Each structure stands twice: as C-alpha cells, then as structure tokens.
Amino acid sequence: MTMERISAAETSLSGGDPATGEMVMRGHRLPDLIARPYEEVVAILWDAELPEQMSREALAAARCDAFARLSPRFAAMPSDLSVIECQRFLLASLPGAAMTPPMLVAGTAVAAAAAIRLVRGQAPVAPDRSLPHAADLLRMIHDAATGEAETRALDRYLVAMVDHGVNASTFTARVVASTGGGLSAAAVAALGALEGPLHGGAPGLVLDMLDAIGEADHAEGWVTAALDRAERLMGFGSRAYHIRDPRADIMKDSLLALQKSGAGRAPEGRLAFAEAVERTVLSVMAARRPERTLHTNVEFYAALLLEALGVPRAGFTPLFAASRAAGWAAHVREQERTGRMLRPSSRYVGPLPDGRPKTGRGQE
C-alpha cells in the first residue's frame, strides 16, 4: 500500500491536472506566468498566505542579510561535503528566529551558489542588491555578470519549479510545520528530501545517461539494455501527469531561446542529440509496454537548460531547492493555519505473539 493516490492536503497554492497537463498557480495558468520575473511570481504565490512579503527589494535585502550571516560559516565548512550537503549545512546554520519567508528564499539561493563554489575550492561571491534575483544568482555562481538571455532563461526555470502541489519535499515541509517545528526546521527537512534521485536529483542523472549513450546511433541498444536490467530512465515518467509534463516544453523552449540568442554554454549538438534520445526512449517504451505510455518529464530538458547556463551537475538539485523554497514557505504557512498535525495511520503486518494469524491491524 502506498500514499500515491491519497490526498495529503487541500491547497490553494498550485496544482496540475494529471489528464490534461494544465498547471495552475493561484488561479493563473503556468504559461501565463512563465515570462514574469521570479519575484513577481512568488508574490502571486504568496498573495493569500504571505501577503506583501515579497518584492524585488525585499528579496535583494534578504540575500545580502543571508550572505552576511553565512560568511563566518564558509571557513568552517567540512571539506568532504557534496554540494547539496554543503547547502543544507549552510541553510541549517541560519537562526530560526531570522528565518522569514524572504530569508528562506534568499538564504537557499545564497547557500546554493556558495556551496557550488566552495566545493570547487572557490570563494563565495557576495550578492549585488541592485540586480534581479535570477541575474544575481547566476553572478554569485560564476563570479561574472550574465547577459539578459541567461537571466531570462534562469528566471523561466525558477518560475517553472517554484511550486507543484504537495510533492515529496513539500509534503516533508508540511509534516514538520504541522508539528509546530517552524519554517527553518521545515525547510531543512524538505531539503533533505531532495537528496535522493527520485525527487530533485534527477536532472544531473539525465546528463549522466546522455553521456553513457554517447551517440544517437547507440540510443536504441543502450535503452533496450537498460530496460532489460530494469533500470530507471531518468527524465521520463511522472507520478503527477498521465501525459507529457507541461513544464518539459517550457524548459525546451527556454533552451531554444537561449541558443537562438547566441548565449549559453551547451556542448555543440547537445540539443539535437538529446532530442534523438528522447524519440528513441519513447519509441522503445511504446513497443515494449504499449499498455503503459511513458512521457518526458520536466527534468529531461531542465538538465539541458541548467547545463547551458554553466551550472555544474552537482548544483542542479541546489538550484531546484533555490526555486522551490518559495513554495515551501507558502505551504508551511498554509499547513500552520490548519492547526492540525499530519499523522497518517499505518497497518502492522509483522508477526503476532503466540503464532496468532496476522489481522492487518491499524495503528493510529
């Protein structure tokens, strides 16, 4: 028994229709929001639970505050941490009393950029409060100014990922919030839920898969062998949609726009190769499992977009967290308003004393 089709919460924040692929956020269709800056979309997302807490100025000030609070921690960072572990270490070091919703969004972004650089042996870069959030995030990663095309591409990524119903990390945040744990504890727990490959960690593995395939002509043999070994094909399949993930085309269009502008750092021919692999995967799966149609999910083209923006693979999940932090903040507040603790029931199926037969006992 799983919680797959069990409604864990009622939310007025965002949701997707599994059958049609329509994704709605606070009454707005995602395609109608995608061209707006991240700060504006967060303000829309927060308009019910956290009104008037988000603005470009508030987020810029929070980035500077977060960097000042985290700076003493940079030298104390253990040298053997991964990028996501480093981000979690930094986020957890921000005091709970200072963890406002803008501080969470800013702190997660600052920690992501700092973690990417620290793991590479580079010094973190201080924020520039004069810049929009996406532009400053890229600048903090690369220690260089970025162009309008790159900023627009990252904005679209951040907006597409900002919230998506009650997913694994958001559910984790809501569970902690329901116990009265507070925003800081909820966010750190949610970040922990991203470390596995099934939620948040998939985009980097998409590129690993493309590298393993190597050439388009090798795709069918590689995919067939992977399926024979019962391996998961990263970037395909979704628990949320029965059709193609609507965000996949947003990511692909963003990548195409970035390439058309002459910007981006993707390897030559990367997109054409990825498209060939995508066609092969869908074709092979349709032939092998016609009763179970597999579709491309958002991670497939999100991986290519982040790669083109120069983000290292180990930084993909921290960047996802930097976007989703705004959703976590809104869900924490929404859950707190219910005044109820999330405590699912379970069924004990283990052995009973004296050899009695199992009865499938409930446990409240």
SELOZA-727768 format. One record per residue (C-alpha): residue in three letters; z, x, y. Coordinates in pm, 1 decimal. Each point is the difference from the previous one (the first is absolute). Layout:
BEGIN
<r residu="ALA" pz="Z" px="X" py="Y"/>
...
***
This chain:
BEGIN
<r residu="MET" pz="0.0" px="0.0" py="0.0"/>
<r residu="THR" pz="-88.2" px="132.5" py="346.4"/>
<r residu="MET" pz="44.8" px="-111.2" py="361.0"/>
<r residu="GLU" pz="-376.5" px="11.9" py="54.9"/>
<r residu="ARG" pz="-52.2" px="-368.9" py="77.4"/>
<r residu="ILE" pz="350.6" px="-80.5" py="119.7"/>
<r residu="SER" pz="33.3" px="-72.0" py="371.5"/>
<r residu="ALA" pz="268.3" px="238.5" py="123.3"/>
<r residu="ALA" pz="12.7" px="-127.1" py="357.5"/>
<r residu="GLU" pz="-153.4" px="-230.5" py="254.8"/>
<r residu="THR" pz="-145.5" px="201.0" py="286.7"/>
<r residu="SER" pz="-169.0" px="-93.0" py="325.7"/>
<r residu="LEU" pz="-121.0" px="357.2" py="56.4"/>
<r residu="SER" pz="-310.1" px="56.9" py="-213.8"/>
<r residu="GLY" pz="-171.0" px="-101.6" py="-319.1"/>
<r residu="GLY" pz="-328.9" px="15.4" py="-186.3"/>
<r residu="ASP" pz="-180.2" px="-269.0" py="-197.2"/>
<r residu="PRO" pz="-59.8" px="144.7" py="-349.6"/>
<r residu="ALA" pz="-307.2" px="-216.7" py="-56.8"/>
<r residu="THR" pz="-183.7" px="30.8" py="332.7"/>
<r residu="GLY" pz="130.9" px="336.9" py="119.4"/>
<r residu="GLU" pz="91.3" px="-140.5" py="339.9"/>
<r residu="MET" pz="291.3" px="195.9" py="147.5"/>
<r residu="VAL" pz="198.9" px="-157.3" py="283.4"/>
<r residu="MET" pz="264.4" px="156.6" py="222.3"/>
<r residu="ARG" pz="207.1" px="-226.2" py="226.4"/>
<r residu="GLY" pz="-286.9" px="-249.9" py="11.6"/>
<r residu="HIS" pz="-271.4" px="260.9" py="64.3"/>
<r residu="ARG" pz="-269.6" px="101.4" py="-247.7"/>
<r residu="LEU" pz="8.0" px="373.2" py="-71.2"/>
<r residu="PRO" pz="-363.8" px="55.2" py="111.7"/>
<r residu="ASP" pz="96.2" px="-145.4" py="339.2"/>
<r residu="LEU" pz="282.9" px="253.0" py="36.2"/>
<r residu="ILE" pz="-165.7" px="311.6" py="-135.4"/>
<r residu="ALA" pz="-157.5" px="112.3" py="329.2"/>
<r residu="ARG" pz="331.3" px="-17.7" py="188.7"/>
<r residu="PRO" pz="231.7" px="297.3" py="47.5"/>
<r residu="TYR" pz="284.8" px="30.2" py="-247.8"/>
<r residu="GLU" pz="261.8" px="-66.2" py="268.7"/>
<r residu="GLU" pz="-158.5" px="-335.2" py="86.9"/>
<r residu="VAL" pz="-16.1" px="-110.5" py="-362.2"/>
<r residu="VAL" pz="362.8" px="95.8" py="-58.7"/>
<r residu="ALA" pz="95.4" px="-207.2" py="304.9"/>
<r residu="ILE" pz="-180.7" px="-297.6" py="-157.9"/>
<r residu="LEU" pz="169.0" px="60.9" py="-335.9"/>
<r residu="TRP" pz="339.6" px="19.2" py="167.8"/>
<r residu="ASP" pz="-42.8" px="-295.1" py="236.0"/>
<r residu="ALA" pz="227.2" px="-230.5" py="-203.3"/>
<r residu="GLU" pz="265.6" px="228.1" py="-148.7"/>
<r residu="LEU" pz="7.2" px="284.2" py="254.0"/>
<r residu="PRO" pz="-144.4" px="-139.8" py="324.7"/>
<r residu="GLU" pz="-73.0" px="237.6" py="287.5"/>
<r residu="GLN" pz="113.8" px="310.1" py="-191.5"/>
<r residu="MET" pz="-343.7" px="159.0" py="-30.4"/>
<r residu="SER" pz="-216.9" px="147.2" py="273.6"/>
<r residu="ARG" pz="-195.5" px="320.7" py="37.4"/>
<r residu="GLU" pz="268.5" px="133.4" py="235.5"/>
<r residu="ALA" pz="288.7" px="-94.5" py="-230.1"/>
<r residu="LEU" pz="-164.3" px="162.7" py="-300.2"/>
<r residu="ALA" pz="-87.4" px="316.2" py="194.4"/>
<r residu="ALA" pz="359.1" px="32.5" py="121.0"/>
<r residu="ALA" pz="126.7" px="-53.9" py="-354.5"/>
<r residu="ARG" pz="-228.8" px="276.2" py="-133.3"/>
<r residu="CYS" pz="148.6" px="245.1" py="247.7"/>
<r residu="ASP" pz="354.0" px="-115.1" py="-81.5"/>
<r residu="ALA" pz="-64.0" px="30.2" py="-373.9"/>
<r residu="PHE" pz="-142.4" px="351.3" py="33.6"/>
<r residu="ALA" pz="300.7" px="111.7" py="207.0"/>
<r residu="ARG" pz="239.3" px="-137.6" py="-261.7"/>
<r residu="LEU" pz="-193.0" px="152.7" py="-290.7"/>
<r residu="SER" pz="-67.1" px="344.4" py="148.4"/>
<r residu="PRO" pz="333.6" px="148.9" py="-115.1"/>
<r residu="ARG" pz="-84.5" px="-108.5" py="-354.4"/>
<r residu="PHE" pz="-328.4" px="187.0" py="-23.1"/>
<r residu="ALA" pz="159.6" px="337.9" py="-66.5"/>
<r residu="ALA" pz="234.9" px="-153.3" py="-257.3"/>
<r residu="MET" pz="-284.1" px="-144.9" py="-205.8"/>
<r residu="PRO" pz="16.8" px="108.9" py="-367.0"/>
<r residu="SER" pz="-306.7" px="208.6" py="-77.4"/>
<r residu="ASP" pz="-84.7" px="-167.7" py="-331.0"/>
<r residu="LEU" pz="-52.5" px="-356.0" py="124.9"/>
<r residu="SER" pz="-331.1" px="-184.7" py="-20.6"/>
<r residu="VAL" pz="-140.8" px="-159.1" py="315.0"/>
<r residu="ILE" pz="129.4" px="-347.9" py="-87.1"/>
<r residu="GLU" pz="341.2" px="142.9" py="-93.6"/>
<r residu="CYS" pz="8.2" px="188.0" py="328.8"/>
<r residu="GLN" pz="-85.4" px="-318.8" py="189.1"/>
<r residu="ARG" pz="278.0" px="-187.1" py="-179.7"/>
<r residu="PHE" pz="247.5" px="279.6" py="74.9"/>
<r residu="LEU" pz="-83.4" px="-19.3" py="369.4"/>
<r residu="LEU" pz="1.6" px="-379.1" py="21.4"/>
<r residu="ALA" pz="335.6" px="-16.4" py="-176.4"/>
<r residu="SER" pz="145.7" px="247.0" py="251.0"/>
<r residu="LEU" pz="-55.3" px="-236.4" py="292.7"/>
<r residu="PRO" pz="333.9" px="-172.8" py="70.9"/>
<r residu="GLY" pz="18.6" px="-363.9" py="-99.1"/>
<r residu="ALA" pz="140.5" px="-93.6" py="339.7"/>
<r residu="ALA" pz="-317.5" px="130.8" py="165.7"/>
<r residu="MET" pz="-237.0" px="-171.0" py="-244.0"/>
<r residu="THR" pz="-163.2" px="-269.3" py="208.5"/>
<r residu="PRO" pz="-335.2" px="-142.5" py="-114.3"/>
<r residu="PRO" pz="-197.6" px="219.2" py="246.7"/>
<r residu="MET" pz="202.2" px="301.9" py="-114.6"/>
<r residu="LEU" pz="-86.7" px="-76.7" py="-362.2"/>
<r residu="VAL" pz="-373.6" px="-14.8" py="73.3"/>
<r residu="ALA" pz="11.8" px="308.9" py="220.2"/>
<r residu="GLY" pz="235.7" px="192.7" py="-226.0"/>
<r residu="THR" pz="-208.9" px="-64.2" py="-310.9"/>
<r residu="ALA" pz="-312.6" px="122.7" py="180.6"/>
<r residu="VAL" pz="169.6" px="307.1" py="148.4"/>
<r residu="ALA" pz="154.4" px="81.0" py="-338.4"/>
<r residu="ALA" pz="-340.2" px="-35.2" py="-169.7"/>
<r residu="ALA" pz="-171.4" px="241.4" py="237.5"/>
<r residu="ALA" pz="291.3" px="244.6" py="-8.0"/>
<r residu="ALA" pz="18.5" px="-10.5" py="-380.0"/>
<r residu="ILE" pz="-372.2" px="71.7" py="-36.2"/>
<r residu="ARG" pz="35.1" px="305.3" py="221.8"/>
<r residu="LEU" pz="332.3" px="126.2" py="-137.7"/>
<r residu="VAL" pz="-126.6" px="-0.5" py="-358.9"/>
<r residu="ARG" pz="-297.2" px="207.4" py="120.5"/>
<r residu="GLY" pz="234.8" px="246.5" py="168.3"/>
<r residu="GLN" pz="-94.8" px="-119.8" py="349.7"/>
<r residu="ALA" pz="229.8" px="-100.3" py="284.2"/>
<r residu="PRO" pz="17.4" px="-373.0" py="81.7"/>
<r residu="VAL" pz="-171.9" px="-110.2" py="321.1"/>
<r residu="ALA" pz="189.8" px="-197.5" py="263.5"/>
<r residu="PRO" pz="-137.6" px="-342.3" py="99.5"/>
<r residu="ASP" pz="-195.0" px="-64.3" py="318.7"/>
<r residu="ARG" pz="123.4" px="-325.8" py="149.1"/>
<r residu="SER" pz="-315.8" px="-39.4" py="209.5"/>
<r residu="LEU" pz="-211.6" px="-62.1" py="-311.7"/>
<r residu="PRO" pz="-52.2" px="-313.1" py="-208.9"/>
<r residu="HIS" pz="183.5" px="2.5" py="-331.1"/>
<r residu="ALA" pz="-299.3" px="76.3" py="-226.0"/>
<r residu="ALA" pz="-128.2" px="278.8" py="223.2"/>
<r residu="ASP" pz="342.8" px="160.4" py="19.6"/>
<r residu="LEU" pz="54.9" px="-26.3" py="-373.9"/>
<r residu="LEU" pz="-322.5" px="189.0" py="-70.6"/>
<r residu="ARG" pz="85.4" px="255.4" py="268.1"/>
<r residu="MET" pz="343.7" px="57.8" py="-155.0"/>
<r residu="ILE" pz="-166.0" px="60.9" py="-338.2"/>
<r residu="HIS" pz="-274.9" px="235.9" py="119.0"/>
<r residu="ASP" pz="155.8" px="150.2" py="315.3"/>
<r residu="ALA" pz="-324.5" px="-78.6" py="179.0"/>
<r residu="ALA" pz="-138.0" px="-279.5" py="212.5"/>
<r residu="THR" pz="-212.6" px="-251.4" py="-187.6"/>
<r residu="GLY" pz="-300.9" px="-195.9" py="116.6"/>
<r residu="GLU" pz="-36.0" px="-370.9" py="58.9"/>
<r residu="ALA" pz="-180.8" px="-53.6" py="-331.0"/>
<r residu="GLU" pz="280.7" px="157.7" py="-203.9"/>
<r residu="THR" pz="263.9" px="-195.5" py="190.7"/>
<r residu="ARG" pz="-186.7" px="-325.2" py="-57.0"/>
<r residu="ALA" pz="-36.2" px="75.5" py="-372.4"/>
<r residu="LEU" pz="370.8" px="69.5" py="-44.3"/>
<r residu="ASP" pz="87.5" px="-308.9" py="204.5"/>
<r residu="ARG" pz="-205.6" px="-211.5" py="-239.4"/>
<r residu="TYR" pz="174.7" px="157.5" py="-297.8"/>
<r residu="LEU" pz="345.2" px="-60.2" py="149.9"/>
<r residu="VAL" pz="-83.0" px="-361.7" py="84.1"/>
<r residu="ALA" pz="-144.4" px="-72.9" py="-345.1"/>
<r residu="MET" pz="312.3" px="135.9" py="-170.1"/>
<r residu="VAL" pz="270.6" px="-128.1" py="236.1"/>
<r residu="ASP" pz="112.1" px="-289.3" py="-221.1"/>
<r residu="HIS" pz="-114.3" px="-171.1" py="-318.3"/>
<r residu="GLY" pz="237.8" px="-270.2" py="-115.2"/>
<r residu="VAL" pz="292.8" px="87.7" py="-223.8"/>
<r residu="ASN" pz="-134.9" px="312.7" py="-170.5"/>
<r residu="ALA" pz="214.7" px="245.4" py="-195.9"/>
<r residu="SER" pz="132.7" px="205.3" py="292.6"/>
<r residu="THR" pz="47.9" px="-306.8" py="220.0"/>
<r residu="PHE" pz="186.5" px="-179.0" py="-278.6"/>
<r residu="THR" pz="220.7" px="306.9" py="-35.7"/>
<r residu="ALA" pz="75.0" px="-10.1" py="372.5"/>
<r residu="ARG" pz="80.3" px="-371.0" py="-17.9"/>
<r residu="VAL" pz="237.1" px="50.4" py="-294.9"/>
<r residu="VAL" pz="196.1" px="263.3" py="191.2"/>
<r residu="ALA" pz="-3.7" px="-212.7" py="315.9"/>
<r residu="SER" pz="128.6" px="-298.7" py="-196.2"/>
<r residu="THR" pz="314.2" px="195.5" py="-91.1"/>
<r residu="GLY" pz="66.8" px="77.2" py="366.8"/>
<r residu="GLY" pz="-112.0" px="359.9" py="-43.1"/>
<r residu="GLY" pz="-170.8" px="19.4" py="338.9"/>
<r residu="LEU" pz="-339.8" px="117.1" py="118.4"/>
<r residu="SER" pz="46.5" px="371.5" py="-67.4"/>
<r residu="ALA" pz="112.2" px="-43.7" py="-361.1"/>
<r residu="ALA" pz="-271.6" px="-258.3" py="-62.8"/>
<r residu="ALA" pz="-272.4" px="229.0" py="135.8"/>
<r residu="VAL" pz="111.0" px="304.5" py="-198.8"/>
<r residu="ALA" pz="10.5" px="-210.6" py="-316.6"/>
<r residu="ALA" pz="-346.0" px="-139.5" py="76.3"/>
<r residu="LEU" pz="-131.0" px="352.3" py="47.3"/>
<r residu="GLY" pz="133.5" px="89.0" py="-343.6"/>
<r residu="ALA" pz="-204.3" px="-284.6" py="-148.9"/>
<r residu="LEU" pz="-317.1" px="173.1" py="123.0"/>
<r residu="GLU" pz="45.0" px="319.4" py="-199.3"/>
<r residu="GLY" pz="-157.0" px="-131.3" py="-319.9"/>
<r residu="PRO" pz="-377.5" px="-14.6" py="-49.8"/>
<r residu="LEU" pz="-22.1" px="-380.5" py="-18.4"/>
<r residu="HIS" pz="104.8" px="-84.2" py="356.4"/>
<r residu="GLY" pz="-76.2" px="234.2" py="287.1"/>
<r residu="GLY" pz="-81.4" px="303.5" py="-211.0"/>
<r residu="ALA" pz="-342.0" px="-112.7" py="-121.8"/>
<r residu="PRO" pz="-233.5" px="129.6" py="277.1"/>
<r residu="GLY" pz="62.5" px="366.9" py="-73.5"/>
<r residu="LEU" pz="-67.9" px="-66.8" py="-367.1"/>
<r residu="VAL" pz="-333.1" px="-160.7" py="94.2"/>
<r residu="LEU" pz="-118.4" px="335.2" py="134.3"/>
<r residu="ASP" pz="135.1" px="176.0" py="-308.4"/>
<r residu="MET" pz="-210.9" px="-236.8" py="-210.7"/>
<r residu="LEU" pz="-312.1" px="66.8" py="207.5"/>
<r residu="ASP" pz="57.7" px="373.9" py="-33.4"/>
<r residu="ALA" pz="40.0" px="-32.5" py="-376.0"/>
<r residu="ILE" pz="-328.5" px="-192.6" py="-28.5"/>
<r residu="GLY" pz="-174.5" px="263.6" py="209.1"/>
<r residu="GLU" pz="-353.0" px="-142.1" py="11.9"/>
<r residu="ALA" pz="-143.4" px="-351.6" py="2.9"/>
<r residu="ASP" pz="-189.6" px="66.9" py="-324.5"/>
<r residu="HIS" pz="330.3" px="69.3" py="-174.5"/>
<r residu="ALA" pz="165.8" px="-322.7" py="113.7"/>
<r residu="GLU" pz="-89.7" px="-228.6" py="-290.6"/>
<r residu="GLY" pz="111.7" px="245.1" py="-267.2"/>
<r residu="TRP" pz="319.3" px="85.0" py="185.9"/>
<r residu="VAL" pz="91.9" px="-363.6" py="65.9"/>
<r residu="THR" pz="-73.6" px="-101.4" py="-359.1"/>
<r residu="ALA" pz="214.7" px="282.1" py="-136.6"/>
<r residu="ALA" pz="283.2" px="-85.5" py="239.7"/>
<r residu="LEU" pz="-5.0" px="-362.9" py="-110.2"/>
<r residu="ASP" pz="-6.2" px="107.2" py="-365.8"/>
<r residu="ARG" pz="321.6" px="189.8" py="73.3"/>
<r residu="ALA" pz="142.5" px="-314.7" py="166.7"/>
<r residu="GLU" pz="29.0" px="184.4" py="330.3"/>
<r residu="ARG" pz="28.7" px="-184.7" py="328.1"/>
<r residu="LEU" pz="-297.2" px="31.8" py="237.2"/>
<r residu="MET" pz="148.7" px="59.2" py="342.7"/>
<r residu="GLY" pz="-141.4" px="-209.9" py="282.5"/>
<r residu="PHE" pz="-87.3" px="-296.0" py="-221.8"/>
<r residu="GLY" pz="186.6" px="-317.4" py="-90.8"/>
<r residu="SER" pz="258.6" px="-191.2" py="199.7"/>
<r residu="ARG" pz="301.4" px="-218.0" py="-69.7"/>
<r residu="ALA" pz="-57.4" px="-175.0" py="333.1"/>
<r residu="TYR" pz="-367.1" px="-104.2" py="-24.7"/>
<r residu="HIS" pz="-231.6" px="-142.3" py="-263.7"/>
<r residu="ILE" pz="-299.6" px="127.7" py="197.2"/>
<r residu="ARG" pz="-80.8" px="312.8" py="199.3"/>
<r residu="ASP" pz="289.3" px="103.5" py="224.3"/>
<r residu="PRO" pz="-104.4" px="-111.9" py="351.1"/>
<r residu="ARG" pz="141.3" px="320.1" py="146.2"/>
<r residu="ALA" pz="-231.8" px="217.3" py="-211.0"/>
<r residu="ASP" pz="-301.5" px="-87.1" py="214.1"/>
<r residu="ILE" pz="202.3" px="51.5" py="318.0"/>
<r residu="MET" pz="76.4" px="353.6" py="-115.7"/>
<r residu="LYS" pz="-361.2" px="60.8" py="-100.1"/>
<r residu="ASP" pz="-133.5" px="-130.4" py="332.4"/>
<r residu="SER" pz="251.4" px="220.3" py="183.2"/>
<r residu="LEU" pz="-121.7" px="302.9" py="-193.0"/>
<r residu="LEU" pz="-363.0" px="-83.6" py="75.5"/>
<r residu="ALA" pz="78.8" px="-37.0" py="371.1"/>
<r residu="LEU" pz="180.3" px="334.2" py="-2.6"/>
<r residu="GLN" pz="-295.7" px="172.0" py="-164.3"/>
<r residu="LYS" pz="-248.0" px="-167.6" py="234.8"/>
<r residu="SER" pz="191.6" px="140.8" py="296.5"/>
<r residu="GLY" pz="-48.0" px="351.6" py="-137.0"/>
<r residu="ALA" pz="374.4" px="43.2" py="-41.8"/>
<r residu="GLY" pz="208.4" px="35.7" py="-311.8"/>
<r residu="ARG" pz="59.4" px="274.8" py="-253.7"/>
<r residu="ALA" pz="-132.8" px="-151.6" py="-322.9"/>
<r residu="PRO" pz="-193.3" px="229.9" py="-235.7"/>
<r residu="GLU" pz="-378.5" px="-38.3" py="14.1"/>
<r residu="GLY" pz="-119.4" px="-289.9" py="-214.7"/>
<r residu="ARG" pz="352.0" px="-120.8" py="-75.8"/>
<r residu="LEU" pz="-60.9" px="-365.8" py="85.3"/>
<r residu="ALA" pz="-327.2" px="-26.3" py="-194.4"/>
<r residu="PHE" pz="166.8" px="157.5" py="-303.5"/>
<r residu="ALA" pz="298.5" px="-235.5" py="26.1"/>
<r residu="GLU" pz="-229.2" px="-301.9" py="24.6"/>
<r residu="ALA" pz="-180.0" px="111.7" py="-316.3"/>
<r residu="VAL" pz="331.8" px="35.9" py="-182.4"/>
<r residu="GLU" pz="109.5" px="-343.4" py="122.9"/>
<r residu="ARG" pz="-318.0" px="-161.2" py="-133.8"/>
<r residu="THR" pz="42.5" px="175.7" py="-333.4"/>
<r residu="VAL" pz="363.7" px="-103.1" py="-41.7"/>
<r residu="LEU" pz="-76.1" px="-364.1" py="75.0"/>
<r residu="SER" pz="-301.5" px="2.4" py="-232.0"/>
<r residu="VAL" pz="181.3" px="164.4" py="-291.5"/>
<r residu="MET" pz="299.4" px="-230.3" py="35.9"/>
<r residu="ALA" pz="-220.4" px="-310.7" py="17.0"/>
<r residu="ALA" pz="-169.7" px="103.5" py="-325.2"/>
<r residu="ARG" pz="322.3" px="88.8" py="-182.3"/>
<r residu="ARG" pz="224.3" px="-277.1" py="129.0"/>
<r residu="PRO" pz="-217.3" px="-289.0" py="123.1"/>
<r residu="GLU" pz="299.3" px="-233.0" py="-22.1"/>
<r residu="ARG" pz="198.5" px="216.9" py="242.3"/>
<r residu="THR" pz="-197.9" px="76.4" py="313.6"/>
<r residu="LEU" pz="117.7" px="312.9" py="179.3"/>
<r residu="HIS" pz="-47.1" px="39.8" py="374.3"/>
<r residu="THR" pz="35.1" px="282.0" py="249.8"/>
<r residu="ASN" pz="332.5" px="7.8" py="182.0"/>
<r residu="VAL" pz="94.7" px="136.2" py="340.0"/>
<r residu="GLU" pz="110.5" px="341.5" py="-127.7"/>
<r residu="PHE" pz="-351.4" px="106.3" py="-102.1"/>
<r residu="TYR" pz="-148.9" px="16.8" py="349.6"/>
<r residu="ALA" pz="335.1" px="62.8" py="170.2"/>
<r residu="ALA" pz="9.2" px="332.5" py="-185.0"/>
<r residu="LEU" pz="-344.3" px="93.2" py="130.1"/>
<r residu="LEU" pz="90.6" px="-101.4" py="355.2"/>
<r residu="LEU" pz="322.0" px="202.3" py="8.3"/>
<r residu="GLU" pz="-181.9" px="298.1" py="-149.7"/>
<r residu="ALA" pz="-262.2" px="-26.8" py="275.4"/>
<r residu="LEU" pz="281.7" px="0.7" py="256.5"/>
<r residu="GLY" pz="125.3" px="330.9" py="-138.1"/>
<r residu="VAL" pz="318.5" px="-138.4" py="-153.2"/>
<r residu="PRO" pz="99.6" px="198.4" py="-311.5"/>
<r residu="ARG" pz="30.0" px="-199.3" py="-320.1"/>
<r residu="ALA" pz="373.7" px="52.4" py="-15.0"/>
<r residu="GLY" pz="19.3" px="-167.0" py="341.1"/>
<r residu="PHE" pz="-177.2" px="-321.9" py="-99.6"/>
<r residu="THR" pz="314.7" px="-180.6" py="-114.7"/>
<r residu="PRO" pz="205.1" px="111.9" py="303.4"/>
<r residu="LEU" pz="-279.2" px="-134.7" py="225.0"/>
<r residu="PHE" pz="7.0" px="-328.3" py="-190.6"/>
<r residu="ALA" pz="375.4" px="-15.6" py="60.8"/>
<r residu="ALA" pz="-53.5" px="72.7" py="369.3"/>
<r residu="SER" pz="-212.0" px="-313.6" py="19.5"/>
<r residu="ARG" pz="205.1" px="-223.8" py="-230.5"/>
<r residu="ALA" pz="328.9" px="81.6" py="177.5"/>
<r residu="ALA" pz="-77.3" px="-271.4" py="255.8"/>
<r residu="GLY" pz="-36.5" px="-251.3" py="-281.1"/>
<r residu="TRP" pz="326.1" px="114.6" py="-156.6"/>
<r residu="ALA" pz="182.1" px="-52.4" py="330.1"/>
<r residu="ALA" pz="-129.1" px="-355.8" py="34.5"/>
<r residu="HIS" pz="80.4" px="-87.7" py="-361.8"/>
<r residu="VAL" pz="350.7" px="142.7" py="28.7"/>
<r residu="ARG" pz="67.7" px="-223.9" py="298.4"/>
<r residu="GLU" pz="-156.6" px="-301.4" py="-172.3"/>
<r residu="GLN" pz="213.4" px="57.9" py="-308.7"/>
<r residu="GLU" pz="317.3" px="48.4" py="204.3"/>
<r residu="ARG" pz="-58.5" px="-336.9" py="164.9"/>
<r residu="THR" pz="16.8" px="-175.9" py="-337.4"/>
<r residu="GLY" pz="359.1" px="112.5" py="-49.7"/>
<r residu="ARG" pz="-55.7" px="17.7" py="-375.4"/>
<r residu="MET" pz="16.7" px="290.9" py="-242.6"/>
<r residu="LEU" pz="-298.9" px="55.4" py="-227.8"/>
<r residu="ARG" pz="141.7" px="5.9" py="-351.6"/>
<r residu="PRO" pz="-254.5" px="-88.3" py="-272.4"/>
<r residu="SER" pz="128.6" px="-114.8" py="-336.4"/>
<r residu="SER" pz="-76.8" px="180.6" py="-324.7"/>
<r residu="ARG" pz="-7.6" px="-77.7" py="-372.7"/>
<r residu="TYR" pz="200.7" px="216.8" py="-237.6"/>
<r residu="VAL" pz="-212.3" px="74.9" py="-308.8"/>
<r residu="GLY" pz="212.2" px="274.7" py="-156.2"/>
<r residu="PRO" pz="212.7" px="-15.2" py="-315.2"/>
<r residu="LEU" pz="299.0" px="-235.9" py="-21.6"/>
<r residu="PRO" pz="337.2" px="67.8" py="-164.7"/>
<r residu="ASP" pz="47.1" px="-73.7" py="-370.7"/>
<r residu="GLY" pz="-372.7" px="-16.6" py="-67.6"/>
<r residu="ARG" pz="-42.6" px="-337.9" py="168.1"/>
<r residu="PRO" pz="-362.1" px="-94.7" py="79.3"/>
<r residu="LYS" pz="-129.4" px="57.6" py="349.6"/>
<r residu="THR" pz="1.2" px="-305.9" py="223.0"/>
<r residu="GLY" pz="-173.7" px="126.9" py="314.5"/>
<r residu="ARG" pz="312.0" px="-30.9" py="212.1"/>
<r residu="GLY" pz="-31.8" px="-21.8" py="373.5"/>
<r residu="GLN" pz="201.7" px="227.9" py="222.8"/>
<r residu="GLU" pz="75.2" px="-117.7" py="350.6"/>
***
